[in-house]
Amino acid sequence: MKQQIRVSTSLPGPKSAKILDRLMKVNGAWSISYPFVHSESGEGNGCYFGDIDGNIFLDFGSQIASNPLGYNHPTLLRVSKEYLGRSPLKFAGQDFTIKEHLDLLEQLIRITPKHIDAGFLINSGAEAVENGIKIALRKRPGTKIGISFRGAFHGRTLGALSLTNSKTVHKKNYFTFPMQRLPFSEAAGEELQRIIEQDAPFENIGFVILEHVQGEGGYHVATPKMVNDVRTITKQYGIPLIADEVQSGMGRTGHWWAFEHFKISPDIITAGKALQVGAMLANKNQFPNESGAISSTWGGGHALDLANGIATIETIKKEKLLQKNTFHGSYLRKGLSDISKISNIAIQNIRGLGLMNACDLPTKKMRDDLVLQLLKQGVVVLGCGKSGIRLIPPYIVTKIEIDIFLENLESALRICSKKGPIHSGTICKYGMCAESHS
Ligand SMILES: Cc1ncc(COP(=O)(O)O)c(C=O)c1O
């Protein structure tokens, strides 16, 4: 069925508002969310989804990069049907094996560099990172510090959070590991060398962790010099390099993994989001060979999630989505650049690889206004960094949806360039949705 945007209520619509108001009272974690509740009948297809008030939205946020095949993809619907009527679907995955464990790990190993020949499946991106840290540290008894980058985001569990530096709100009052930071710039290599020479001998450094395209911190793309310097030094001193591919991996940038753009190969890879399960991948020798050193009850134990992960990899291959992501990413960036020449509000720093793109607005307020305005027009985008929006449609996006998005962006920018408050009423309660992501 061909879909198109339809927003016929104020946002949130009356049915959504009832649920969101009740949820606001009982959900401890909640301060912010998007002003709709997804349709119970799962209405939507392709890049479009419906809410319970009958509105249809165009999704350029892909459930925070975790919905690569969009809504109601026929392959994933087939998988869901296969699992219908089976119980349990959730197994204690590290101790009780289902065939899907093997199939997913083998699929993953086929799309990673040769020396990465083993993996560990887990629940979330943060846990993939935690376990990446653990296997790095287990082999390095002299560790005193770890190293991450300024602006990095690696998750919200306490270990992963120590490596995260994108916003203070994530970390206030929480204990952190001893860490040092590198600038996310071409000065990174020099600073790493300085740390080794002046602050911590290489055997005291447990790992360096890097997002080759920073996600939550602002969708900044590393430069080849930065990556090559860091990789050369980590290799020279035998410091494990962890590539955090939770957001950038699984094909979003047009390669399976963002580090491939730099022609380097890390020691450990972390994945999640688009894969539907968390995964930490490395050479088999990097893993501790003691039973129980890494494990979890539910980790990688949801049969449907595993099956969806397998089907996602197969579909990306079958539908040539890597190539399509490269093509559609260029098309989107060209469209953004055309708009930046005619818009009253300057959209700046258009950047990205494949379908992992962002641009900045002159101020945070303009960004927040723009996100709400796009929502009112039926288009979902996410914020990133201080004043950026990220543009991450599902991989099955076509030029048609990109054109619709660009038309909406242009008109939303026109509205947001007016003086005075742009929005009023209940939707303002959701203003923070512009920046609430990871
Ligand atoms: C690069 C990166 N690492 C780790 C995480 C944490 O993943 P999760 O939210 O699944 O725990 C995220 C989440 O956004 C991420 O972008």
PDBQT file of the ligand as one rigid body, heavy atoms in Angstrom, charges set to zero:
ROOT
HETATM    1  C1  LIG A 501      28.055   4.441  19.592  1.00  0.00    +0.000 C 
HETATM    2  C2  LIG A 501      27.128   3.891  20.635  1.00  0.00    +0.000 A 
HETATM    3  N1  LIG A 501      27.574   3.008  21.526  1.00  0.00    +0.000 NA
HETATM    4  C3  LIG A 501      26.784   2.473  22.474  1.00  0.00    +0.000 A 
HETATM    5  C4  LIG A 501      25.460   2.826  22.559  1.00  0.00    +0.000 A 
HETATM    6  C5  LIG A 501      24.576   2.221  23.613  1.00  0.00    +0.000 C 
HETATM    7  O1  LIG A 501      23.629   1.374  23.015  1.00  0.00    +0.000 OA
HETATM    8  P1  LIG A 501      22.294   0.970  23.812  1.00  0.00    +0.000 P 
HETATM    9  O2  LIG A 501      21.447   2.196  23.878  1.00  0.00    +0.000 OA
HETATM   10  O3  LIG A 501      21.698  -0.128  22.986  1.00  0.00    +0.000 OA
HETATM   11  O4  LIG A 501      22.737   0.490  25.140  1.00  0.00    +0.000 OA
HETATM   12  C6  LIG A 501      24.936   3.763  21.656  1.00  0.00    +0.000 A 
HETATM   13  C7  LIG A 501      23.545   4.168  21.757  1.00  0.00    +0.000 C 
HETATM   14  O5  LIG A 501      23.113   5.084  21.160  1.00  0.00    +0.000 OA
HETATM   15  C8  LIG A 501      25.793   4.304  20.666  1.00  0.00    +0.000 A 
HETATM   16  O6  LIG A 501      25.343   5.212  19.787  1.00  0.00    +0.000 OA
ENDROOT
TORSDOF 0
